Amino acid sequence: QVQLVESGGGLAQDGGSLRLSCAASGRTLSNYAMGWFRLAPGKEREFVAAITRSGSATYYANSVKGRFTIARDNAKNMVYLQMNSLKPEDTAVYYCAARSLTVGSYYSSGTYGDWGRGTQVTVSL
């Protein structure tokens, strides 16, 4: 099991930027593909972005493509989500997740076995 702790959330203005971080411990991060999901009030948990174990491939939800960037530093056991051009509809609790599976869709939350507690992102007009 890998322990995940998110940080970097907060309040941003429409059009602003935030950088989320996810610190992993307990296991070697390079053994896991990583993802970011978000949960907004009244909505279902939504895939945001994912990155393969080596970082050679990334995947994004259409709603954030071109605005968000996922990255990882396996040497530091860290994963990041750079969020630019933020919109009020990006307001949500953002969760970092790890998956050891090598099959299944990166977009599916069910393929991730370990989750952080989340960090709140609020974007105001």
C-alpha positions in Angstrom: 0.0 0.0 0.0 1.2 3.5 -0.8 0.3 6.5 1.3 -0.6 9.6 -0.6 -0.8 13.2 0.7 -2.0 16.0 -1.4 -1.2 19.7 -1.0 -1.3 23.0 -2.8 -5.0 23.5 -3.0 -6.6 26.8 -2.1 -8.4 29.8 -3.6 -7.7 31.1 -7.0 -9.3 33.6 -9.3 -10.9 32.8 -12.6 -8.0 32.5 -15.1 -5.5 31.9 -12.3 -3.1 29.0 -11.6 -2.5 26.5 -8.8 0.0 23.7 -8.5 -1.1 20.6 -6.7 1.5 18.2 -5.2 1.1 14.6 -4.1 3.7 13.1 -1.8 3.9 9.3 -1.8 5.4 7.1 0.9 5.5 3.4 1.8 6.3 2.1 -1.6 8.5 3.0 -4.6 6.4 5.4 -6.7 7.9 4.1 -9.9 5.9 0.9 -9.5 2.6 2.9 -9.8 0.8 4.8 -12.5 -0.7 7.9 -10.9 -3.9 9.8 -11.4 -5.7 12.9 -10.3 -9.5 12.9 -9.8 -11.9 15.5 -8.5 -15.2 15.6 -6.7 -17.4 18.6 -6.8 -20.6 19.1 -4.7 -23.5 17.3 -6.3 -21.4 15.6 -8.9 -19.8 12.2 -9.3 -16.0 11.8 -9.0 -14.4 12.8 -12.2 -11.1 11.7 -13.9 -8.8 14.7 -14.4 -5.4 13.3 -15.5 -3.1 10.3 -15.3 0.5 9.5 -16.0 2.3 6.2 -16.6 4.9 4.7 -14.3 7.8 6.2 -16.2 6.0 9.4 -17.2 6.3 8.6 -20.8 2.6 9.0 -21.4 -0.1 11.2 -20.0 -3.9 11.3 -20.3 -6.3 14.1 -19.7 -10.0 14.7 -19.4 -11.3 16.8 -22.3 -12.4 19.5 -19.8 -8.9 20.2 -18.7 -6.8 19.3 -21.8 -4.6 22.2 -22.7 -4.9 23.8 -19.3 -3.7 21.2 -16.8 -0.4 19.3 -16.9 0.4 16.2 -14.9 4.0 15.4 -14.1 6.0 13.1 -11.7 9.4 12.9 -10.1 10.0 9.3 -9.1 13.3 10.2 -7.4 11.4 12.4 -5.0 8.3 10.2 -4.9 6.2 13.2 -6.0 3.4 13.8 -8.5 2.2 17.2 -9.6 -0.8 18.8 -11.3 -0.2 22.2 -12.7 -3.5 23.9 -13.3 -3.6 27.0 -15.5 -6.5 29.1 -16.8 -8.6 27.9 -14.0 -12.4 28.2 -14.2 -15.1 28.3 -11.5 -16.2 24.8 -12.8 -12.8 23.5 -11.7 -13.8 24.0 -8.1 -13.7 20.6 -6.4 -11.7 18.4 -4.0 -8.8 17.0 -5.9 -7.5 13.5 -5.1 -4.3 11.8 -5.9 -4.5 8.1 -6.7 -2.1 5.3 -7.4 -2.6 2.1 -9.4 -0.4 -0.9 -9.6 -2.6 -2.6 -12.2 -1.2 -2.9 -15.7 -4.6 -3.4 -17.3 -7.7 -1.4 -17.4 -8.5 2.2 -18.3 -6.5 5.0 -16.7 -9.7 7.0 -16.8 -11.5 4.6 -14.5 -11.3 5.3 -10.7 -11.9 1.6 -10.1 -8.4 0.7 -11.4 -6.7 2.8 -8.6 -6.1 1.1 -5.3 -4.7 3.8 -3.1 -6.0 7.3 -2.6 -5.1 10.5 -0.7 -7.5 12.5 1.4 -7.8 15.3 -1.1 -7.2 19.0 -1.3 -9.8 21.7 -1.9 -9.5 23.9 -4.9 -11.9 26.8 -5.2 -12.0 29.1 -8.2 -13.8 32.4 -7.8 -15.1 34.8 -10.5 
